[in-house]
Amino acid sequence: MAIHLSTSVAALPGIGAGAAKDLKNLGVVCVRDLLEYFPFRYDDFSKIKAIADLRHGDTVTVTGRIRAIESRQAKNRRLTLTEAIVEDGTGEIKVIWFNQPYLEKTLSIGKVVSLAGTVDSKFGKTLVNPIYEAAHTNIHTGRIVPVYGRTGALTIRRLRGAMQTALAAADEIVEWLPGKVRGQEHWPDEPEALRAVHFPKDNQELARAIERLKFDELFLHQMLFAEVRRQKEVKEAKAWAIDESYLKEFVQRLPFELTTDQKMAVWEIVQDCAKDHPMNRLLEGDVGSGKTVVAAMALAHAIKQGGKAAYLAPTEILAKQVHQELSKYLSGVEVALFTAGQVKLGQEEISRNNLLALLARGDCACVVGTQTLIQEGVSLPDLGLIVIDEQHRFGVRQRHALLETGDRPAPHLLSMTATPIPRSLALTLYGDLQLSIIRQKPKGRKPIATRIAFEKAKAAMWQQVEAEIKNGHRAYVICPLIDPSDKLGTQSVTETAQVLSKGVLKKVKVGILHGKLKSDEKEQVMNDFKSGRIEVLVATTVVEVGVDVPDATMMVILGAERFGLAQLHQLRGRVGRSERQSYCYLAPETFSSNTKERLMAMVHCEDGFELAERDLQLRGAGNVFGTAQSGFPDFKLATVGDADLIKKAHEWAQEILAKDPHLDRKPLLRQKIDDALAQAHLE
């Protein structure tokens, strides 16, 4: 039968109903999906040698005839050995497979086969567990071989064989990347690149194919961001005149002096809000840099001119804390709080229904809430300004629900994050946003003394915790989430608290905080910690974002090697939030040269942006792209480490759109963007 892009994978040779179900779990339903399921690594078996030329450690393919083969039990009786002798006219070699007795029938005497693997001298000159196939088939041996992620009972051989068959449909793919780009960059067309990324002739062809397909993802991302910006600029928003005298009065009322970065960020925000199309700005600030007061000034400025505002926080703890801060900053405004656990107007608790009615009538100038704010049944007023804190923690659909206004003017949007993103990545993660950055710390803040606590130094570390407590201060002890489940993390926190309470901190009041506590329990714990009824708080990373306890001067991070530099920096930022000297101890459980390099970077550097760059170098990109970030399809090949390609994609997108803003002369590119946008909305 003919193979087409729309053909079900179940129709491919070797893929029955069971394997098709396994592939569906990987998001692969049709042949097009399969072609876009890329290898995660490659085995290079392209070196072909005669048996007489083999040397220990060679990774090769040999072709020969099975002269003898038999299976037997190993001495420990738990292992079956299948041993064969293979000859090729220049010599012979011993081959061993473990627990594959069926090979005695599959690879019968006299059969000519290709074997690929590494020559091992442990059992004499031997190939141990080599890949095999009929001679000169060249799917699994004799070439650079793709290795794919698998699930269920799906074997790599069946998947590789199905892919080889599916490549016949690659020619149906319509090339959408402009010819000028392909020509100047010397890249293959898409069908050729797809064939090469699965079954490359050599490493050079593979490198060109991967570079082309990575560029496709990055370039499409840039074009999608440009389209989103264009659509937003078409929308109307309420334009507010800049009231400089009010802003100056606000600053004069503050009990502290704003940094230059904070003043610059406020000015950029109010300038955006003075335009008749909606602001879409990201305020990126290092830990402790004072983003909340910048947001408060933006909110106050909007409310002063009759606008309504909402502040969306990722956790209930943070929402309550922000509610308290905004209530101080926004004099004369009753700031509402709306979370699953508590509903307030100003400082008075009111019923959920009463607040819902106030919001629906537009009688509430500012509301702070969690995801509860965007649940079905909550009718928000015509919002003039929305602030989304730690915006990456909210999905695209959730943000879209707030911003969708129908025929009404669109709200201005200020997103905030305390996660420093290297500038080289900002174009890719936040290509549709204007960027404001706060790097400066408020005056009077002392650098946090950061130290690595090896096993021998832990006794002194706990002694310093006790000393800080005696001076009226507080301490955090962070436990790593060894497993993503709350249960394991909770046990880790509970057990650590018990050990400390009975041991080195038995004279100290120890409390616990983790994600499984109920809302009122979390609030009580945090109140007790702030007041001193709890002196040492043993917690998970639930304290990572926004928790502000000025009396906390000690941070102990157990299992510090389990965290990335960015997260360690976030955790460290929970202390050092006053003029008092603060300390952070990194206590690794295991140690390696990479761990040492990473933790020493924490010791020597307090700049979150510099640490983010360092983390990228040391740990790699990780899965930072995805619908939670941009709303667009996840990258399959590109990573944040592809800085040069990111820059190239951005430059090409700018050049093409400058000459053809609506892509009237590039209908295939226009269609590709429209299809991707439609898919993003569907998801």
SULDA-V773489 format. One record per backbone hydrogen bond with DSSP energy under -1.0 kcal/mol. NH is the residue of the N-H (numbers start at 1). CO is the residue of the C=O. E is the energy in kcal/mol with one decimal. If there is no record, write none. Layout:
nh co e
NH CO E
NH CO E
This chain:
nh co e
7 4 -1.4
9 29 -2.2
11 8 -1.8
12 9 -1.7
15 12 -2.1
20 16 -2.3
21 17 -1.8
22 18 -1.9
23 19 -2.6
24 20 -1.9
25 21 -1.4
26 23 -1.2
27 24 -1.8
28 23 -2.6
31 7 -2.1
32 5 -2.4
34 30 -1.9
35 31 -2.5
36 32 -1.3
37 34 -1.8
40 147 -2.2
41 147 -1.3
43 145 -2.7
45 43 -1.1
45 143 -2.2
49 61 -1.9
53 50 -1.4
54 51 -1.5
57 119 -2.5
58 55 -2.2
60 117 -2.3
61 47 -2.3
62 115 -2.6
64 113 -2.3
65 87 -3.1
66 111 -2.6
67 85 -3.0
68 85 -1.2
70 83 -2.3
72 81 -2.5
74 79 -3.4
77 74 -1.7
81 72 -3.2
82 97 -2.7
83 70 -2.8
84 95 -2.6
85 68 -2.4
86 93 -2.4
87 65 -2.1
88 91 -1.9
93 86 -2.4
94 125 -1.3
95 84 -2.7
96 127 -2.5
97 82 -2.4
99 80 -3.4
103 100 -2.1
104 101 -1.8
105 102 -1.5
106 102 -2.0
107 103 -3.1
110 66 -3.2
111 108 -2.0
113 64 -2.8
114 133 -3.0
115 62 -3.0
116 131 -2.5
117 60 -2.1
119 58 -2.6
120 126 -3.5
124 121 -1.5
126 120 -2.5
127 94 -2.3
129 96 -3.9
131 116 -2.9
133 114 -1.4
135 112 -1.7
137 134 -1.6
145 43 -3.6
147 41 -2.4
154 151 -1.5
159 155 -2.1
160 156 -2.5
161 157 -2.4
162 158 -2.3
163 159 -2.1
164 160 -2.1
165 161 -1.7
166 162 -2.5
167 163 -1.6
168 165 -1.5
169 166 -2.3
170 167 -1.5
172 169 -2.0
173 170 -1.8
182 178 -1.9
183 179 -2.8
184 180 -2.3
185 181 -2.1
187 182 -2.0
193 189 -2.5
194 190 -2.6
195 191 -2.1
196 192 -2.2
197 193 -2.1
198 194 -1.1
199 195 -2.9
206 202 -2.0
207 203 -2.5
208 204 -2.0
209 205 -2.1
210 206 -2.7
211 207 -2.3
212 208 -2.2
213 209 -2.4
214 210 -2.6
215 211 -2.3
216 212 -2.2
217 213 -1.6
218 214 -2.3
219 215 -3.6
220 216 -2.5
221 217 -2.0
222 218 -2.1
223 219 -2.4
224 220 -2.5
225 221 -2.4
226 222 -2.2
227 223 -2.0
228 224 -2.6
229 225 -2.6
230 226 -2.3
231 227 -2.5
232 228 -2.3
233 229 -2.2
234 230 -1.1
237 276 -2.2
240 273 -2.6
244 242 -1.1
247 243 -2.0
248 244 -2.4
249 245 -2.1
250 246 -2.5
251 247 -2.3
252 248 -2.2
253 249 -1.6
263 259 -2.3
264 260 -2.5
265 261 -2.4
266 262 -2.4
267 263 -2.2
268 264 -2.3
269 265 -2.1
270 266 -2.6
271 267 -1.9
272 268 -1.8
273 269 -2.2
275 272 -1.6
281 413 -2.1
282 434 -3.3
283 415 -3.4
284 436 -3.4
285 417 -2.2
286 438 -2.2
289 286 -1.8
295 291 -2.4
296 292 -2.6
297 293 -2.1
298 294 -2.0
299 295 -2.7
300 296 -2.9
301 297 -2.4
302 298 -1.9
303 299 -2.8
304 300 -2.5
306 303 -2.1
307 302 -2.4
309 365 -2.7
310 385 -1.8
311 367 -2.6
312 387 -3.4
313 369 -3.0
319 315 -2.3
320 316 -2.4
321 317 -1.9
322 318 -2.8
323 319 -2.3
324 320 -1.9
325 321 -2.1
326 322 -3.2
327 323 -1.9
328 324 -1.1
329 325 -2.3
330 326 -3.1
331 329 -1.5
333 330 -1.8
335 333 -1.1
336 366 -2.8
337 344 -2.3
338 368 -2.8
339 342 -2.5
344 337 -2.3
345 348 -2.7
346 335 -1.7
348 345 -1.7
350 343 -1.5
355 351 -2.0
356 352 -2.6
357 353 -2.1
358 354 -2.1
359 355 -2.8
360 356 -2.4
361 357 -1.9
363 358 -2.5
367 309 -1.6
368 336 -2.9
369 311 -2.6
370 338 -1.2
373 370 -2.1
374 371 -1.7
375 372 -1.4
378 375 -1.7
383 381 -1.3
384 308 -3.1
385 308 -1.6
386 412 -2.6
387 310 -2.7
388 414 -2.4
389 312 -2.9
391 416 -1.7
393 390 -2.4
394 391 -1.7
399 395 -2.1
400 396 -2.8
401 397 -1.9
402 398 -1.1
403 399 -1.8
404 400 -2.0
408 405 -1.9
410 236 -3.3
412 384 -2.6
413 279 -2.4
414 386 -3.0
415 281 -3.0
416 388 -2.6
417 283 -2.1
425 422 -2.3
426 422 -1.0
429 425 -2.6
430 426 -2.5
433 430 -1.9
434 280 -2.2
436 282 -2.9
438 284 -2.5
445 442 -1.4
449 582 -2.3
451 584 -2.6
453 586 -3.0
457 454 -1.2
458 455 -1.0
461 457 -1.7
462 458 -2.4
463 459 -1.8
464 460 -1.9
465 461 -1.8
466 462 -2.2
467 463 -2.1
468 464 -2.5
469 465 -2.1
470 466 -2.3
471 467 -1.2
472 469 -2.1
473 468 -2.3
474 551 -2.1
475 535 -2.1
476 554 -2.9
477 537 -2.7
478 556 -3.2
479 539 -2.4
482 480 -1.2
489 485 -1.8
490 486 -3.3
491 487 -2.5
492 488 -2.2
493 489 -2.1
494 490 -2.9
495 491 -3.0
496 492 -2.1
497 493 -2.5
498 494 -2.2
499 495 -2.4
500 496 -2.6
501 497 -2.5
502 498 -1.7
505 500 -2.1
506 503 -1.6
508 505 -1.8
511 536 -2.7
513 538 -2.0
517 514 -1.4
522 518 -2.6
523 519 -2.2
524 520 -2.0
525 521 -2.5
526 522 -2.6
527 523 -2.4
528 524 -2.6
529 525 -2.3
530 526 -2.5
531 527 -2.2
532 528 -1.3
533 528 -1.2
534 528 -2.1
535 509 -2.5
536 509 -2.1
537 475 -2.7
538 511 -3.0
539 477 -2.7
540 513 -1.4
543 540 -1.2
544 541 -2.3
552 549 -2.3
553 474 -2.1
554 474 -1.3
555 583 -1.9
556 476 -2.4
557 585 -2.8
558 478 -2.5
559 587 -1.9
562 559 -2.3
563 560 -1.5
568 564 -2.5
569 565 -2.7
570 566 -2.0
571 567 -2.6
572 568 -2.8
573 569 -1.5
574 571 -2.0
575 572 -1.8
583 553 -3.0
584 449 -2.7
585 555 -3.2
586 451 -3.0
587 557 -2.6
596 592 -2.6
597 593 -2.1
598 594 -2.3
599 595 -2.9
600 596 -2.5
601 597 -1.3
602 598 -1.2
603 599 -1.7
604 600 -2.1
605 601 -1.2
611 607 -2.3
612 608 -2.1
613 609 -1.8
614 610 -2.0
615 611 -2.9
616 612 -1.9
617 613 -1.6
618 614 -2.3
619 615 -3.1
620 616 -1.2
624 622 -1.4
629 626 -1.4
630 626 -2.2
642 639 -1.8
643 641 -1.6
646 642 -2.5
647 643 -2.4
648 644 -2.3
649 645 -2.9
650 646 -2.2
651 647 -2.4
652 648 -2.5
653 649 -2.3
654 650 -2.2
655 651 -2.3
656 652 -2.6
657 653 -2.4
658 654 -2.0
659 655 -1.2
660 656 -1.9
663 660 -1.8
666 663 -1.2
670 666 -2.5
671 667 -2.4
672 668 -2.0
673 669 -2.1
674 670 -2.3
675 671 -2.7
676 672 -2.1
677 673 -2.5
678 674 -2.3
679 675 -2.2
680 676 -2.3
681 677 -2.0
682 678 -2.0
683 679 -1.9
